[in-house]
């Protein structure tokens, strides 16, 4: 919309039109307040009972509206909207990949034929290598990784450029989950409960039927009862060990 040569955007109108309406409409009632027969409180009550003067009320309202205008301007900006869209697509992709891999991973574990002929290859690594995440049967790689990645890309609606960052992030995460280290400054270990120790439990014989979730969250394990709680204990000869806690389920 163009007014007097100035281009007025819908975002600008959405920010300031409600403010203008606020003062115009309230101003009408201030004028109508002159009709004493329709007042709910007398002018004297208005002056004596209120605990704050009118000019302070005006300043307080203008401050509130100023904050709202700043926030609205920020939210309406193209950069903010783009960041919001990217973050939403990234999270959806994480959720889709986690969901697909949990149910496929669990199914292949519980199907004795598929486990023996497909998944058992990856589980030859009782002590995982950082370079071992993709040491698996080609069919497992196709089902869990390739199809899971394709679904996360398609269902999230992300762009090919964003997919570069997402799949690079997922690659870093899965390598980290198999690194065999528990480092105090590792951001993956700080922000994700599903980390190298969590996945290490799954690689042990007692944890094969637990901690299926990968690569990001532990949500499905928690919901469906396949979560094995553990604590990270120091070994006497150095290093750490992920030890199931007393309420852990060990078969």
C-alpha positions in Angstrom: 0.0 0.0 0.0 1.3 3.4 -0.9 0.3 6.6 1.0 1.6 10.0 0.1 4.5 8.4 -1.8 5.5 6.1 1.1 5.3 2.4 0.8 3.3 1.1 3.8 3.7 -2.6 4.3 1.1 -4.9 5.8 3.6 -5.7 8.5 3.9 -2.0 9.4 0.1 -1.7 9.4 -0.3 -4.8 11.6 2.1 -3.3 14.1 0.7 0.3 14.4 -3.0 0.2 13.4 -4.0 -1.5 16.6 -2.2 1.1 18.6 -3.9 3.9 16.7 -7.3 2.2 17.2 -6.6 1.9 20.9 -6.1 5.6 21.4 -8.9 6.7 19.1 -11.5 4.4 20.6 -10.4 5.1 24.2 -10.5 8.8 23.3 -14.1 8.5 22.2 -15.0 7.1 25.7 -13.0 9.8 27.4 -15.2 12.4 25.6 -18.4 10.4 26.3 -17.4 10.4 30.0 -18.8 13.9 30.1 -22.3 12.3 30.2 -22.5 11.9 34.0 -25.8 10.1 33.9 -24.2 7.1 32.2 -21.1 6.8 34.3 -20.5 3.8 36.5 -18.3 5.9 38.8 -18.5 9.6 39.5 -15.7 12.0 38.5 -14.8 12.4 42.1 -14.4 8.7 42.6 -12.2 8.6 39.5 -9.9 11.2 40.9 -9.8 10.0 44.5 -10.0 6.2 44.4 -7.5 5.5 41.6 -4.0 4.9 43.0 -2.2 6.3 39.9 -2.7 9.6 38.1 -3.8 9.7 34.4 -0.4 10.9 33.1 1.3 7.9 34.6 -1.3 5.6 33.1 -0.6 7.1 29.7 3.2 6.7 30.1 2.7 3.0 31.2 0.5 2.3 28.2 2.9 3.9 25.7 5.7 1.9 27.2 3.7 -1.3 26.8 2.8 -0.5 23.2 6.4 0.5 22.4 7.6 -3.0 23.6 4.8 -4.6 21.6 5.8 -2.6 18.5 9.4 -3.6 18.7 8.6 -7.3 19.2 6.0 -7.2 16.3 8.5 -5.5 14.0 11.1 -8.2 14.9 8.6 -11.0 14.3 7.4 -9.6 11.0 10.9 -9.2 9.6 11.7 -11.6 6.8 14.9 -12.8 8.5 13.0 -13.8 11.6 10.3 -15.6 9.6 13.0 -17.4 7.6 14.8 -18.5 10.8 11.5 -19.7 12.2 10.8 -21.7 9.1 14.3 -23.2 9.0 14.2 -24.1 12.7 10.7 -25.8 12.3 11.8 -27.8 9.3 15.0 -28.8 11.0 13.1 -30.1 14.1 10.5 -31.9 11.9 13.3 -33.6 10.1 14.9 -34.7 13.4 11.5 -36.0 14.6 10.8 -37.9 11.4 14.3 -39.5 11.3 14.1 -40.4 15.0 10.6 -42.0 14.6 11.5 -44.0 11.4 14.8 -45.3 12.8 13.3 -46.2 16.2 10.5 -48.4 14.8 12.6 -49.9 12.0 15.5 -50.5 14.4 13.3 -52.1 17.0 11.6 -54.3 14.5 14.8 -55.6 13.0 16.0 -56.4 16.5 12.9 -58.3 17.4 12.7 -60.2 14.1 15.1 -63.1 14.7 15.6 -63.7 11.0 16.3 -60.1 10.1 18.6 -59.6 13.2 20.6 -62.8 12.4 21.1 -62.0 8.7 21.1 -58.2 8.7 21.5 -56.3 11.9 23.9 -58.6 13.6 26.7 -57.3 11.3 26.6 -53.9 13.0 26.4 -55.5 16.4 29.7 -57.3 16.0 31.0 -54.0 17.4 30.5 -54.4 21.1 33.0 -51.6 21.6 32.0 -49.1 18.8 34.5 -47.3 16.7 33.9 -43.6 15.8 34.3 -44.7 12.1 32.0 -47.6 12.6 28.4 -46.2 12.5 28.0 -47.2 8.8 29.5 -50.7 9.3 26.3 -52.5 8.7 24.5 -54.7 6.1 23.6 -52.8 2.9 19.9 -53.6 3.6 20.1 -52.0 7.0 21.7 -49.0 5.6 19.0 -48.7 2.9 16.1 -49.2 5.4 17.3 -47.1 8.3 19.6 -44.5 6.9 18.7 -44.0 3.2 14.9 -44.3 3.4 14.8 -42.5 6.8 16.8 -39.6 5.4 14.6 -39.4 2.4 11.5 -39.3 4.5 12.9 -36.6 6.8 13.8 -34.5 3.8 10.5 -34.8 2.0 8.2 -34.5 5.1 10.0 -31.5 6.5 9.8 -29.6 3.3 13.4 -28.4 3.7 15.4 -27.0 0.8 18.3 -28.9 -0.7 20.6 -26.3 0.8 19.2 -26.8 4.3 19.5 -30.5 3.8 23.3 -30.0 3.6 23.3 -28.7 7.1 20.8 -31.2 8.4 22.5 -34.3 7.1 25.9 -33.0 8.1 24.6 -32.5 11.6 23.1 -35.9 11.6 26.4 -37.4 10.4 28.3 -35.6 13.2 25.8 -36.9 15.7 25.9 -40.5 14.7 29.7 -40.5 14.6 29.7 -39.0 18.1 27.3 -41.7 19.3 29.8 -44.3 18.3 33.0 -42.5 19.4 33.5 -44.5 22.6 34.4 -41.3 24.6 32.6 -39.3 27.3 34.1 -35.8 27.1 32.9 -33.1 29.5 33.1 -30.3 27.0 31.3 -32.2 24.2 28.2 -30.2 23.3 26.4 -33.3 22.0 26.8 -34.9 25.5 25.6 -31.7 27.1 22.5 -31.1 25.1 21.5 -34.7 24.1 20.6 -37.4 26.5 21.0 -39.7 23.5 24.7 -39.7 23.4 27.7 -42.1 23.2 27.1 -43.6 26.6 23.4 -44.0 25.9 24.1 -45.8 22.6 27.0 -47.8 24.2 24.4 -49.5 26.5 22.5 -50.6 23.4 25.7 -52.2 21.9 26.2 -54.4 25.0 24.5 -57.8 25.2 22.3 -56.8 28.1 21.1 -53.7 26.2 20.3 -55.1 22.8 16.5 -54.9 23.5 16.7 -51.4 24.9 17.8 -47.8 23.9 16.8 -48.2 20.3 16.3 -44.5 19.8 18.7 -42.8 17.4 20.1 -40.4 16.5 18.7 -37.4 18.5 16.2 -38.0 21.2 15.2 -40.7 23.7 11.5 -40.0 23.3 10.2 -43.2 21.8 12.2 -45.4 24.3 10.7 -43.5 27.1 7.1 -43.7 25.8 7.3 -47.3 24.8 9.2 -48.7 27.7 12.4 -49.6 26.0 14.5 -47.1 27.9 17.3 -48.5 30.1 18.4 -46.0 32.7 22.1 -45.9 33.5 24.7 -44.0 35.3 28.2 -43.1 34.1 30.7 -44.6 36.6 34.4 -44.2 36.8 36.4 -47.4 36.3 39.1 -48.2 38.8 41.7 -48.5 36.1 40.6 -45.2 34.4 37.9 -44.1 32.0 34.1 -44.5 32.4 31.5 -47.2 32.1 27.8 -46.9 31.4 26.2 -49.0 34.2 22.5 -49.8 34.3 20.9 -48.4 37.5 19.0 -50.5 40.0 15.7 -49.9 38.2 17.2 -50.7 34.8 15.9 -53.7 32.9 18.7 -56.2 32.2 18.0 -59.5 30.5 
